[in-house]
């Protein structure tokens, strides 16, 4: 068993709080972005069985940074794994990806045109929330205008955060998709 890494205090405090998962995830986006000095941090959550997903949590450093946010559950495009190698890797529950420069990353790792059209970032972390060989979400801190070297410590911290939040994300997805199913069955 590996030792857990000491998380920065602002992240550790959010994770240890007694807040609802919504409040915790919202506060965590800011804490992660501030620790990594990123422009944006969002959390995409998905139900693996139905392939329905949404982005209910996003923090941006300034109003000129595009927000990635969608509170409605929507089906993932069936073409997404073919268009986005990072999402395909996440679906295969591969380790998280730390992209230092979208402009110079290999095409096997990412689709540069897809990233520019859909996200507009230059450097990013594509952190995979996986449990029981299923993808439940992607945490994505990023920088918009410049490349970024991700240190080994930052990588360890992000991986620890992903490990810590995955059970919370699974619980959130299960409780919110069950509520959605109940709403539809009552119509």
N, C-alpha and C positions, 0 to 999 in steps of 0.2 A: 504494500500500500504506500502511495506517495504522501509526503507531508503536504499539508495545506500551506499555501503561501500567506504571508501577512498582507491583508488587503489595506489599501489606503483608508484612512479613518472616515472620509466622507462616504465611501462606498460601503464600508463595514457597518456604519450607523444606519444606513438605509436598509440594508439586508437584515439587520437585527431588530428593526422597528416592528411595532405591533400594528402597523397600518394595514389597510386592505391591500390586496394584490394590485389593484388599480393605482392607489396612491404610491405604493412602493415602486412599481414599474415606472410611473411618471417621474418620481424623484430620482430613480436610478439612471434614467436616460441623461439627466443633467449631470449627476455625479460622475458617470463614466466619461461623458464628453469633456467635463472640466478637468478630470484627472489626465485624460489623454490629449488635452488641448485641441479638441476636434471642433468642427463647425456644426456638425449634426450627429445625432445618435437616435436611431429608431429601432423598434422591435416589431418584427413581423411574426405573427402567431398563426398556426395552422392546425387543422384537425386532419391527421394522416389518413384516416379511413375515408373521409368524404372529400379530401383535397380542397377544403374550403379554408380561406385565409383572410386575414385583415392586418392592418397596421394601426393598432389603437394607441400607440405611445411613440411620440417623437418630440425631441427637443432640438431647437436650432439656436445658434449663438446670436444671430442677428436677422432682422426681417428680410435681408436680401438673399439669405440662404433658403433654397426651396424646401418646403416642408413635405415630408413623405408621411401621409396620414390618411387612413380610411377606416372608419369605425364599423363599417358593414362587412359581414362575412360574404365573400364572393368566391366562386370557383376559380381555381388556378387555371390559367390557360394550358391546354394539353401540350402546346408547343414549348412551354417554358423550359423544360430540361434540355431541349434541343437548342434553344436560343441562348441560354445562360449556363455556361459550364460551371459557374460557381454554385448555382442552384442545383444542378445535376449532382455535383459533388456532395452537397448538403443532403440531398435525397438518399445518396448512398451512405450517409452517416460518416463521411470522411472527416478528418480533423478540420478545424476552423482554418480559414485562409487569411493571411495577413499580406495585403497587396500594398506595396510601397509606392508604386506608380502605375496607374492605369495605362499610361501611354507606352510603357516599356514592358508590361507583363506579357507573358506568352499567351498566344491564342488558345492553347490547351487549358489555360487557367481561367481566362475570361474573354468575353466578346466585347471588344473595345467599343464598337458602335452601339451595342445594346446598352452598355453602361452609360455612355454619353447621352443617348436619347432618353433613357429612363431615370437616371440618377444624377448625372452631371458632376460626379465627384472625381477627384484625382488620386486620392489614397484612401484605403478603407480596410476595415476588418469585417470579414463575413464569418461571424461566429455561429456555429451550428448547435442548436439546442436539441439534443437527441436523447431518446430514452427507449429501451427495448427495441433497438434497431429501427426506430421511426423518427423522422424529422418532425419536431413540434414547433420550431421557430428559428428565426435568424435574428441575431443582434448585430446591428450594423453602425458602428461609429465611423465617421469619415471626415476627410478634409476636402474642400472644394477646389482650391486654386493651386495647391502645391503638393509635391510628393512628400513622403514621410517615412523615415526608418522606424520600424517598430522594434523596440529593445526586447531582449529576452525577458526582462522583468515585466514589461507591459504585456507580453504574450502570456506569461504565467498568470498574471493577474486576470486578464480577460478569460483565460481558460478556467480559472477558479470561479470567477463570477458566473460563467456559463454553467458550470457544475452546480453552483449554489442556486441558480434561478430556474434551472430546468424543471425540477419538481413543482415549483410555483407556477410555471408556465403551463405545464400539463394540467394541473388543477384548474387554472384559469380557463383554458381551452375547453376542458370537459364540462365545467360548470356553465360556461357561456354558450356552448353549442347545445347542451341539454335544454337550457332556457329557450334557445331559438327553436328547437324541435317542438317544445311544448307550445310555444306561440303559434307555430304553423298548424299543429294538430287541433288547436282550439278555433281556427278560422272556419 
